[in-house]
Amino acid sequence: MQSVLTDSLEKVLGDAAPRPADLIGGAHASGFLGEMLSVQVALLLDEADGSTVDVQLSGSAAGLVQLSAVRRVPVSTPAPEEPDEHYLVTEPGDYPDLLEPLTGDTVQLTPGRWEALWVDVVAEAEADAGEHELTITLRSPDGEHLLAEHTAHLQIHPHRLPPLSVTNTHWFHADSLSTYYGVEVFSERHWELIEAFLASAREMDVNSVLTPTWTPPLDTAEGHTRPVVQLVGIEDTGGEHRFDFSRLDRWLEICRRLGFTGIEIAHLFTQWGARSTPAIQVRTADGLEDRFGWHVEATSPDYRRLLEALIPALRSHLDAAWDGDVLWHVSDEPSQEHLEAYTAAKAQVSDLLEGAHVVDALSSFTYAEQGVVATPIVATDHVGPFLEAGRTPWVYYCVSQNRDVANRFIALPSVRNRVLGRQLFAFDAPGFLHWGYNFWWTQFSLAPVDPFADTCAGGPFFGGDAFAVYPGPDGTPWLSIRHRVFAQAMADHRALTLLAELTDRPSAKALIDEGGTLTYSSFSYDTGAHLRARRAVDERILEALSSARR
């Protein structure tokens, strides 16, 4: 058997030996208390070795380990027709992404191709800080044959990074959970699943959550609806509207308990043009009525009457029940041609949202230039005009940002996922948005998918765009390589923020801006240089903290 100890930024594709991990500052991985440190052991079994491997952990870090097997998933659409040169693969196939938690001491592998074990180490107690060794020993199931042994050197600094200072949202889809697991919406089992998957989002340093006050009008084909996940009960008594916020309060309590610092109210109008109203149910004396949706225009007087009651009541309730940020959305991804329709929709709610923080994802500079959107969230491949105008916008990426810029597709190298942390810091972005934390549907939500069998939303999206987490068979979130690496990107941002506070921002930025050449569309793919820069940031932090104590 052949084996290699490698780092978390290597993808073990199967046909060639991966790059070995470098010792940087005497460690294969280093970081702070509470920070997830990851390495991999890649191995190539031959038929004589069999397919079952016994895994043994020893050393001072053994008690801090979470172990997973890196599993391949099918990717029918890995890359655009004209990809840039940095895609790892461009042809359909099975590629590494899923992290299957190991619950015992053995793991099943496939002989004849390189596979990997993923090793996470996290220390919460200050007593666990310091230098550690972790030895990973691989044996035959009978214990008689030593197949491989690797020792990872780890360093855990006796300090904690500050919380993430920017808003990080990856939109959460509660209907994916109820549909995949076949449970009733807002049943007790659904609430358990919601909390488990929200907790997994926090592991990715997601700190703001899309909240289904009404069913979010996102990625839904015109004339179609998604399963109703409406937290706010609305009753029309004939003379007035009454609202039930009890389900919303339960959602807020979960968010508070898990450490979310912000919520986002579901969009007030449909996507891609703001022409219609969201699917909102209203209870009357005759029962539940699908009163609003694609069949009702955005400028409907009836919708305005509802909003005149709903928005003030909701804002007042949140003022009392939620002490974090509240973000409001008008409509997602309006283009230049939708400016008139978006402006008309916004006019329906502008007075009702006075003083509220309204943000929307868009790419046309006109919306910002004319003040139509106070806080635009700009696609990373369209951010140039905003930066040239002296703005520091939020940014987002999705399936369309598939050339040159950061993204998290399965077919991309992990450094292209992780670089976002330093980009957000370097350009002082207040936030980042991604549309798909757990979108387990085909495009336009026409049918549900099994994400273990379909990572491309039926084909139109590049593998991994629609979700970062898989639905484990017992309701446990199973993470992806991309999930772990994105969390590392946010840890990079937190470390840079701390260093800037301890010293100054220009010197912190100088450690990661690649000699002033770093942009959203230009960055180094040198994994070693990236890891060494993070190590340099940490060393400067430790020096500054030591000086402050003297």
N, C-alpha and C positions, 0 to 999 in steps of 0.2 A: 504494500500500500504506500502511496505517496501522500504527503500532507504538507500544508503550509499554514503558518500563523499570519493572518492578514488583518487589516483594519476595517472599520465600518464603511469606508468610502469605496471599497472594492466590491464589484459585483462578480460573483463566481458563475460564469456563464456555462461552464461545463466542458468546453472543448480544449481548454488550455489551462496550464497552471497559473493561478493568480499571482499578483505581485505580493511579495512578503511585506509584512509590517515593518516600518522603521522604528528604531529606538530614538525618540526625540526627548532630549533632556533626561535620558536614562529610563524613559517609560514608553510603552507601546500605546498607552492611553492615560490621560491625566485630566483632572478637572476638580470641581468644588463639591462640597457636601450637597447632596440632593440632585446632583447632575448625573445623568445616565451615561456611563462610559461603556463603549462597546468594542469588541474585537470579534474576529471570526476564525474558526479553524476549518480550513478547506481540505478535503480529502478525496482521493481517487482510489476506490476499491477495485480489485480485480475479482474475477469469478471465484478464485480460490479462497478469497477472504470471506465470501458469503455476503449477505446484505444486512445483517444485524450487527451493530457495534455497541459495546458497553462503554459508557462514559463515566469517568470518575474525576471528581474535582478535589484538589487539595491545595494547601497553602493558606496564607492569612486572609485572603479575600474570598475563600470558598463559601463562606456563609452569607456573602453579599450578592450571590449570583442568581440571575434568572437565565435559563437556558432554553433556546428555541432551535428548531430545525428550519433551515431556509428551504422553502418548497417552491417549485416551479408552478406557474399558472399559464394558461393559454392566452396568447396575445394575438388576436386576428389582425389588428391594425396597430403596428408598433410605431410607425413614423409617417410623416407626410410624403407625398409623391416626390418632392424635391427637398429632402432633408439636408441640413447642414452637415458638415464633416464629422461632427462630434457624437452622433448617435452610435451607440454600441452595436445595435442590430437594426436592420430595416426590413427583414423578411418575417412573415408570420411564424410563430413557433411558441414553445414553452420556455419561459424565462423566470429567473429567480425573483421573488417578491414577498411571498407570504412567510410570516414567521409563526410556525406552529409550536406552541408551548410544549415542552417536554415535561411530563409528569413523573416519569420513572428514570431508570438508569440506562435504558437502551433506546436506540434509535434505528429506524429502518432507512436504509439508503439504497441507491441503485448503483450496482457495479458498472464500471466502464465509463463513467463520466464524473467530472469534478462536482462535488456537492459541498455544502457548508453547514456548520453549526454556528449559531449566533449566540454570543456570550455578552450579557448585560451585567454590569456591576454598578450598584448604587449604594452609597453610604449616607445615612441620615444622621447618625450619632457622631459627635465630635471625637469620641473615643476611637472611632474607626478611621480617622484621618491619618495620613502618613503614607509611607511606601509599602506596597504590598506585592506579593507574588501570587499568581494563580496558575497552578499546573493542571492542564487538561490531559488526561490519560485515556487513550482509546485502546480497548482490548476486545478480543473475541468474546462472545457471550459466555463461554466456559471459563474465561479468565486465564487461560493457558498461554495465549499468544498476545504479546504486546504489539499493537499495530502502529501506534504513534504516541508521542508525548511532546507537549509544548508548554513552555512557561511564559506567561504574559506578565510583564512588569507594569504595575499600575501606581499612580501617584494621586492621592486625594488630598487636596488642600484644606486646611482647617477653618474654612470660611464659607459663607453662602453667598451666591450671587443674588442681587436684588431681583424683585419680580420684573417681568417683561414690561418695558415702559411704553410699548406701542400696542395698539389694538391688533390682535391676531384672530381672525375669524375664518373658519372653514364651515360652510353652511351645513347645518345638521338637519337631516330629513327624518322626522319621527315616523312618517308613513312607511319608509323603507323597513323599519323595525317591525311594525305591526303586520305588514304584508309578508315579509320573508318568514317570520316565525309563526304566522297564522294565528295571531291573537287579536282580540277585540281592541279597538282603539281606546286608550285610556282605561283599559282594564288594569287590575293590579299587576298582572304579568307584564303588560306594556310599560307601566311605570317602572318596574324593575329593570326592564331592558333599556329604557330611556336613561335611567341613572347610570347603569353600567357603561353605556356607550358615551354618555357625556363625560364620565370619569376618564375614559380612554382618550377623549379629545383633550382633556386637561393634561394628559401625559405628553401631548404634542405641543403643549404650551398654548393651546387655544384658550383665550380668555374672554371671548365674546361669543354669544350663541344666538343664532337665528331662532326666534321664539314664535311658534305658530299661534299667535293671537287669533288668526283665522288661517285657513289653509294657504300657505304661501303660493302665489301665482307664478311659479318658476318652472321652466322647462316643461311646459304643458302645451300640447298641441291645441290649436284653436278649435273650440267646440268640444274638447275633452276635459275631463276633470281627474284629479288625483284623489286618493282616499281622503276623506274629511278628517283633519286633525285640528279642530278649532278649539282653542283653550277658552275663549271668551264666550260665555253663553249670552245670547241676545234674544230678548222677548219683545214682541210688538203687541202691546195691549190694546191697540186701536187708537189710543190717544197719546201714548208716549212709549219710549223704549226703556227697557230695564235690562241691566247687565249683571251677569253672575261671573265673578272673578275667582271663584274658589279653585278651579283647575289651574288657572294662571298662578295663583298663590302657591300651589303645590310645586309647580315648575320652578318658580322663583326660589323656593326653599331648597330644592335640589341644587340649583345653580349657586346659591349662597354657600351651601354646605361644601360643595366641590371647589369653591374658590374662584368662580367666574366673577369678573369685575364689570361686565357689560352684557346687555341684551340688545338684540335688534328686533324691532317690531316688523312683522311680515309686511311685504310691499303693499301699498295702498292701491296699486293699479297693475295691470298685466305687463308682462315682459315684452321687450322689443317694440316699443311704440306707445305704451300707455293708453291704448284705445279702449280698454274694457275694465270692468271691475273684477276684483278677486271673487272666488267662489265662497260666498258667505251664507251660512244658514241662519234663518230667523225663525224662532218659535212663535206660532200664533195659536189662537183657540182651536184651529183645525190640525195642529201638529207642526212638525218641522217643515220649513219651506226653503228650497234653494232659490233664495230671492235674488242673489247677485251672482255674476259670473260672466262668461263670454257674451251672453245674450243681453247684457246691460252696458250701455256706453259709459265711458269714464265720466262724462259731464252730466250724467243723469241727475235730475233734481231729487229723485227718490234716494239716490246714493248720498247726495249732499245732505239730505235731511238726517239720514242715519249717522253720517260723520259728525254732524253738528252736535249730536248727543254722545256718540261713542268716543271720539277723540278727547274731548275735555274730561269725560268720566275716566277714561283709561289713564290719561296723564295725571289726574288727581290721585287715582289709586296707586300708580307707580311712585308718585312722590312720597306716599305714606308707606308703601310696602317694599320698596327697593331702593337701596342707597348707592347703587352702582350707576354706571353710564347707561343711557338709553339712546339708541340710534334709531332713526326713522328712515324709511325708504319710500320713494315715490314710485319708481319703476326701474327695472334692471335693464342695462345695456341699450338705452336709446341711442340711435345713430343720428347723423346730421339730418337725415330726411324726416326724423321724428320730432324735430325741435318744436314745431307748432303744436303737435298733439301732446307732447310732454308738458309744454308750457300751459296748455289748457287744463290738463289733469292737475298740475301743481296748483293752478288757480283755485281748484276745488277745495284745497286744504291749506293754502298758505296762511290764512288768518288763524286757522285752528292749530297750526304748528309754530306759531310765533314763539321764538325763544328756544325751540327744540333743535337738536342736532340732526340735520338731515344729510344723509350721504347716499350717493348712488354710483354704481359702476358705469363708466362710459369712457369713450376715447376721443370724442370731438372736443377740441379746445374751445369751440364756440360757446358751449354750455357754461364753461368757466368764465370766458371773456365777457359774456353778457350777463353774468351773475345769476343764471338760471339755476345752477346748482352751487351752493356755497362750498360744499366739500365733495369734490369729484374724486372718484376712485378710478385711477387711470391704468389701462393695460400697459404692461411694461414695455411693449414694443411701440407705444404711441406717446410715451411720456416726454419726449424731447421738447415739444413746444411749451409744455408746462414748466419744465426746468429752465428753458431759455427765458421765460417770462418772469423768472425769479420765484416761482412757486415751489412748494415742497409737498406734493400731493401724496395721498394714499396711493397704493398700487395694487394691481391684481394680475394674475395670469390664469388662463384656462386653455382649452384645446387650441385656440387660435394663436397662442404665443408659442409657436413650435419651431422657430428659427432663431438661433443666436442668444436668446434670453434665457434666464433661469426657468426651470420647470421641473416637474416631478414625475414625468412619464417613466414607465418601467424600462423603456429602451434607452433612456438617457443615463449617463454616468452620474453617480451619486453626488459628485462635487457640484454638479449643475443644480442640484436640489439645495445643497448646503450653502452655496455662495449667497443666497438671498439674505441671510442674516447680516452679512457685512455690507451688502448693497443698501439695505434699509437704513443701516446706521450711517453709511457714508453720505447718503442723500437726505438724511433727516426725515424720512417718511414717517408720518404719524400712525400709519396702519397698513395692514395687508389683508386682502380678502381672497378666498378661493371658494368656488361655488359648490364643491363636492366633497364633503367629508364622508358621507355614506349614501351616495345616490346609487341605489341598486335597481335601476330601471333602464329600459332602452331610451334612446333619444326621444324627447317630447313626452316621456312617461306613458308610452302606449302599452307597455307590458313590463312586468317585473322580470329581473334576471337573477340567475344564481351567480354571484360574483366569483365563486370558485371556478366556474366554467366560462364566464364571459367577463372580461375586464375592460371591454370596449363599448359598453352600452348598446350592444347589438351591432356594432361595427363602425359607427361614425366617429367615435372618440378614440383618441390614441390611448393605448393600454395604461390604466392607472389614473387617467384624468378624472374619472367620475367618483373615485373613492380612495381613501387611504387606509381603510380598516375593513376587515372581513367579519362576517357573522359566524362565530364559533358555534359548534353544534349544540352546546348547552346554554346558549345565550351569553357566552363570554366573548368579548371582543378579541379577535386575533389580529394583531398588528401587521404592518408591512415594513419592509426595509425603508420605504419612503417616509413612513410615519416616524420611525426612529431618527432618520437623518434630518428631517425637517425640525424635529425637536432640538437636535444638535445645532441647527442653524439659529434657532431662537436663543439657545444658550450662548452662542457666539455673540449675538446682539447684546445679551445681558452683561456679558463680560466686558464688552467694549463700552457699554454705558457706565459700568462701574469704574472702569479705568478713566473715562472722561471726567467723572465726578471727582476722582481722587487726584487727577493731574490736570489735563486740559484736553479738550476735544481734538484740536489739530494733531497733537502728538499721538493720540489714540488712533485717529483715522490714518495717520501715516504708516502704521503697522500693517494695515490691511488694504490700502488703496492701490497697491501694486505700482508704486512710483507715480501715482496720479493718473494712471490709465484705466482704473476701474470705472465701468459704467454699467448700466442695466443690460447692455448688449455686448459688452466686451469684458472678459475676465479670464484669468488663467485656469487651465485645466490641470495644472501641476498639483496633484494631490498632496505630495510631500510639502510643497511650499505653503499650501493652505493650512495644513496641520502645524507646521512650524510657526506660522504667523499667529495661530491661536495660542500656541505655547508661549510665544513672546509676549502676547497680551497678558497671559496669566502671570508670567514672571514679573512684569511691570506692576501688576496689581499687588503681588506679594511684597515687592520692594516698597511700594507706596504705603501699604498697611504697616509694614515694619517701621518705616520712617516716622509714621504718625504716632506710633507707640513710644518712640524714643523721646 
